[in-house]
């Protein structure tokens, strides 16, 4: 909604929206689950007593793949081309680094108001994702916070091993952009588990919701550490 109204979001707004989303994805990765189709349409903003809480939806693809069934791009249409990692666009095996790339694309879109790559032909778009680069975010918005641009570019490195070590590592790059209050909330969850007290459920939880129709969701699974 914010993107539609203003074309982009501030660095603080982006950080405070994405940190809980990234925490949910990290919790899923801890359980060996890779989402494989992260995109804005799979983020639900729940109106709770404590405020708006983002929820990650539609882990259906990941459950199918982790059950041992291998789908091809033609048969399963795994993922959405705009948000795919290069390795996913090439129909290679994917892991948590691929989800991280998709989170980077979402950050890019929120920061600039546009996608890093776009084309009306899905097959041509897949080739672009698999083989081509993309304009720097600052090309679209010269006022972008350099720290945010660095997070985006590292998460969207073409080679997976050059991205962040994991999604929590990516969160440490985004955390300084959040407000002081949010930094206090999320900073604890990024300390190694062996050296911290038990985290709150908010910091390490994810909701997997399977869509049953255009307006209804069912079979909600909560994953928490």
Secondary structure, 3 states (H helix, E strand, C coil): CHHHHHCCCCHHHHHHHHHHHHHHHHHHHHCCCCCCCCCHHHEEEEEECCEEEEEECCCHHHHHHHCCCCCCHHHHCCCCHHHCCHHHHCCCCCCHHHHHHHHHHHHHHHHHCCCCCCCCCHHHHHHHHHHCCCCCHHHHCCCCCHHHHHHHHHHCCCCHHHCCCCHHHHHHHHHCCCCHHHHHHHHHHHCCHHHCCCCCCCCCEEEEEEECCCCCEEEEEEEEC
